[in-house]
Every structure is written in structure tokens, then in C-alpha cells.
Amino acid sequence: VEAYVVQRYIANPFTIGGKKFDLRIYVLVTSFSPLQAWLHRSGFARFSNSRYSSDPKDIANNFMHLTNVAIQKTAENYDARSGGKWDIRNLKLYL
């Protein structure tokens, strides 16, 4: 079993409330030929703590560009109750 992370930086990202987010969705691939994959119903979106800016002076602001909880929880206004996350159902309702 091998694990992979696939990502690409997007210069003009889709934001919600001005904040970047990523999706944590669980998929089980049981066959590659033919491709057979099972998508788990649950999952969540993780949000950055600060509103996104493409200004080069903000490039070092990890609270703006990264959604990792380990980074976000050190932000001054971090909400530990929500953890900067929405479950997939709430994200679908918003969209």
C-alpha cells in the first residue's frame, strides 16, 4: 500500500467568505483496471484563518495560505470549537 498527496498551488483560488479551504474526502480504490472507487459519505472542508490576498507581501502569512490545523490553531482568533472546519453536508448547503 502506498500513500500519495496530490496538490498544486492555485494563484486565484475559489474562496468561501474570502478564505481558502481544502477538502478532506476519503476514497477507497479497490481496483485500477477497471477503475473502481468507493467514496465515503463523510468528509470535511478545512479553512484558513485569514482572508486570502494575492499581494506578494502576504506570501509569508501561513494563516492565510495554509489550512493545516496545526498552523491555524496558533492563530490569535482561532475558534477551537469549530476547528476551522465544516463537514461536507454544511459545505454542500452553502454551495
JOSULGI-V297095 format. One record per residue. RES is the residue in one small letter. PSI is psi in whole degrees, 0 to 359 (* if undefined). OMEGA is omega in degrees with one decimal (none if undefined). D_LAST is the distance of its C-alpha to the last C-alpha in Angstrom with 1 decimal. Layout:
((RES/PSI/OMEGA/D_LAST) (RES/PSI/OMEGA/D_LAST))
This chain:
((v/130/177.7/34.6) (e/141/178.7/33.1) (a/142/179.3/29.9) (y/149/171.3/28.1) (v/126/-179.6/25.5) (v/124/179.0/23.9) (q/159/177.1/22.4) (r/137/178.6/22.6) (y/132/-179.8/22.2) (i/120/-175.8/19.9) (a/327/-178.9/21.4) (n/75/-171.8/18.5) (p/154/170.0/15.5) (f/131/-179.4/11.7) (t/160/172.6/11.3) (i/121/-175.9/9.2) (g/26/-179.3/11.7) (g/3/-177.1/14.1) (k/140/175.4/14.4) (k/155/177.5/14.6) (f/161/171.4/13.3) (d/167/-178.5/14.3) (l/136/172.9/13.7) (r/104/-178.1/16.5) (i/135/-176.5/16.6) (y/128/-179.3/20.0) (v/135/174.6/21.7) (l/118/177.2/25.3) (v/117/-177.6/27.1) (t/346/178.6/30.2) (s/143/176.3/31.5) (f/338/179.7/31.3) (s/96/0.4/33.6) (p/157/179.7/32.2) (l/126/175.7/28.8) (q/121/-177.1/27.6) (a/146/-180.0/24.6) (w/123/-179.1/23.1) (l/125/178.6/19.6) (h/142/-177.2/19.5) (r/328/-177.8/16.9) (s/166/-179.5/16.5) (g/184/-179.7/15.4) (f/164/174.0/13.7) (a/135/176.9/12.3) (r/134/-175.1/15.1) (f/150/171.1/14.9) (s/161/-177.5/17.8) (n/333/-177.2/19.7) (s/154/177.4/20.2) (r/144/-177.5/18.4) (y/143/173.4/18.8) (s/139/177.6/21.7) (s/6/178.8/23.3) (d/126/-179.2/26.7) (p/333/179.8/29.2) (k/344/-179.7/30.6) (d/2/-173.9/27.5) (i/332/-178.5/27.6) (a/359/-178.5/29.4) (n/96/-178.7/26.9) (n/332/179.6/25.6) (f/342/-179.3/23.4) (m/324/-170.4/21.4) (h/338/-176.2/21.5) (l/149/-179.5/21.5) (t/2/-178.9/19.3) (n/130/179.4/22.3) (v/323/-179.9/22.9) (a/328/177.7/26.6) (i/312/-174.9/26.1) (q/326/-176.8/23.5) (k/349/176.6/25.6) (t/358/178.7/28.4) (a/150/-176.8/26.5) (e/320/-176.2/28.1) (n/32/178.4/25.1) (y/134/178.8/23.6) (d/100/-177.0/22.3) (a/335/179.8/24.0) (r/312/-178.9/22.5) (s/337/-180.0/18.9) (g/16/-178.6/20.1) (g/28/-176.6/17.3) (k/151/167.6/15.1) (w/141/173.0/12.2) (d/163/-175.3/12.7) (i/323/-179.5/10.5) (r/314/179.9/10.0) (n/324/177.2/8.7) (l/316/177.7/6.2) (k/320/178.6/5.1) (l/322/179.4/5.5) (y/316/-177.3/3.8) (l/*/none/0.0))
